[in-house]
Amino acid sequence: MSMKPLSEIITKSEYEMKKMGNLISYLLKPNDLITFEGDLGVGKTFLCKSIINAITKIEEVTSPTFNIVQTYPLKKEIEIWHCDFYRINNFEEVEEIGIFEDLKKKLFY
């Protein structure tokens, strides 16, 4: 099943993408979940890096492509989880890795 986007925003440069990341960062609050979907090389990771940098001021934001999840501290007991499911083929694989169990522990314990 494919979902229709609520809106579409077109950026034409890295500067515009970074600015968009900054704007998105102001909208987020703890426990929010945002997802990006698109072909390789369209800028999903760059946008995530822009959002994470704007929120945490951490300059070194790396892509979690090989380790699947990268976390960034925000405040006491609050982290930003940056997940990259590029190498995951289906939902069952995500469950097998245990990401949701780890996330539940963070949210409810």
Salt bridges, closest charged atoms under 4 A:
ASP32 OD1 - LYS29 NZ 3.26
GLU79 OE1 - LYS106 NZ 3.42
GLU101 OE2 - LYS104 NZ 3.31
